[in-house]
Each structure stands twice: as C-alpha cells, then as structure tokens.
Amino acid sequence: MAATDDKKAEAEAGADAAPKAGGKKKLILIAVPVVLLVAVAGLWFGGILPPLLGMGAAPQVAEGAERPAPPPRPGFVDLPEIVSNLNAPGRRPSFVRLRARIEIADIQDAPLVNAAMPRLVDLFSTYLREVRPEELRGSAGSHRLREELIARAGLAVATAPRGDRPAVRVTDVLFVEILIQ
C-alpha cells in the first residue's frame, strides 16, 4: 500500500509540474512578440528604422543626369477694380464693386494672365450684371460667386498661347473687397 501511495504522490507532483512548464512556455510565446513589437515601434518612432529601410532618404541623382525641375511656385495676379450694376428688379439700381486677386498654379504664368486681363474683366463684368443682389448675400453667396469666377477665369486664360508647357491653371479667386449698394 505504501507503494501505491508513493505512486499517487509522484503522479500528483508530475501533474503539478506539467502545467507549470506549459505556463512558462505560454508566457514566453506571448511576451516575446510583445517585446519585439515595442522595440520595433521604438526604433520606428525614434527615427532610426526608416533610414535603415531606405525610407525617407532623398533619391540620389547620378552625376551628369538632369535634375528634376523644381515644383512650380503659386502666384497672385491683381485684377483691376470692377464696378458693375446688378440685375435688380424695380427702379432702384444696385451696384457691386469688386477687387480681387487671382491665384495661379505657377508664378511664371503671370504675364500670360496679364495678357488675358481684358478678357477676364469682360467675363467677370458680364457675369456680375446677371447676378441678383440677394444671390450675393451671406457666405454661401460669396462661395458661389468665387466658384463662378474661378470657372470664368480658367476659360479666359486657357486661350493664352503656351507653346510646349501645360495650360495656365487658375486655382482660386481671392476677394480683397466686395461692396454691394
């Protein structure tokens, strides 16, 4: 009987030892990836890992090869002051005075925009004569006016001769002054 008690005690001790060994393996299997993830994140956000992976480094230009053209710098062209009557019902006339700047994608296109200035002023004045005073009220009215003037400015400068360069691109119309009377 003593032999069976010894066997039972050994079996219980072996059963207790097995889960402990399995628990350590599980802990290692979970802890190692977490530690690696934290280490990689530290290297990444510390700025050490991206250069090692070749990310963020400026491309090397071979000697004798052409350097890429610098990106175009945006520019602004002032419009002359435009005074126009609005399409107002009734006997009392209503006027708008507009001073604006045109933003273009490349400052080198400013002479072409200045050459197309008579066409720009004509298109803007013609459009403003058809606008009713209530259409210009509030921020929504200013936004609609800006969108319409951008479209018309794009049409006016698109006819400018460019040779081998891409077309002049009007990116925005900035209002300096809008006065409605």
Secondary structure, 3 states (H helix, E strand, C coil): CHHHHHHHHHHHHHHHHHHHHHHHHHHHHHHHHHHHHHHHHHHHHCCCHHHHCCCCCCCCCCCCCCCCCCCCCCEEEECCCEEEECCCCCCCCCEEEEEEEEEECCHHHHHHHHHCHHHHHHHHHHHHHHCCHHHHCHHHHHHHHHHHHHHHHHHHHHCCCCCCCCCCCEEEEEEEEEEEC
